[in-house]
Amino acid sequence: MSLIKCPECNKMVSNTANECPKCGYDFQVKRDLNSFLIYLLFWSIPGILVILMMLFS
């Protein structure tokens, strides 16, 4: 377990916390967005490569 800084109130909070105990900032929303962006990048790059291969073959 490590500590991260809350972007709203700058209090040190556990990296496993779902929200900041001081200000209530929701860390789960940020984790969900990061997971979605990683998923999107993971699948879009191979998809673009397949399309390019089909166009130039």
MOQUILIN-V796261 format. One record per residue. N is the residue number from 1. PHI is phi as a letter, one per 40 degrees, with the letter a starting at -180 (none if undefined). OMEGA is omega as a letter, one per 20 degrees, with the letter a starting at -180 (999 if undefined). BURIAL is 1 if it has 24 or more other ideal C-beta (glycine too) atoms within 12 Angstrom, else 0. Layout:
[[N/PHI/OMEGA/BURIAL] [N/PHI/OMEGA/BURIAL]]
//
This chain:
[[1/none/r/0] [2/b/a/0] [3/b/r/0] [4/b/a/0] [5/c/r/0] [6/c/a/0] [7/c/a/0] [8/c/a/0] [9/b/r/0] [10/g/r/0] [11/c/r/0] [12/c/a/0] [13/b/r/1] [14/c/r/0] [15/c/r/0] [16/c/a/0] [17/c/r/1] [18/c/r/0] [19/a/r/0] [20/c/r/1] [21/c/a/0] [22/c/a/0] [23/b/r/0] [24/g/r/0] [25/d/a/0] [26/c/r/0] [27/c/a/1] [28/c/r/0] [29/c/r/0] [30/c/r/0] [31/c/r/0] [32/c/r/0] [33/c/r/0] [34/c/r/0] [35/c/r/0] [36/c/a/0] [37/c/r/0] [38/c/r/0] [39/c/a/0] [40/c/r/0] [41/c/a/0] [42/c/a/0] [43/c/a/0] [44/c/a/0] [45/c/r/0] [46/c/r/0] [47/c/r/0] [48/c/r/0] [49/c/r/0] [50/c/r/0] [51/c/r/0] [52/c/r/0] [53/c/r/0] [54/c/a/0] [55/c/a/0] [56/b/r/0] [57/b/999/0]]
//
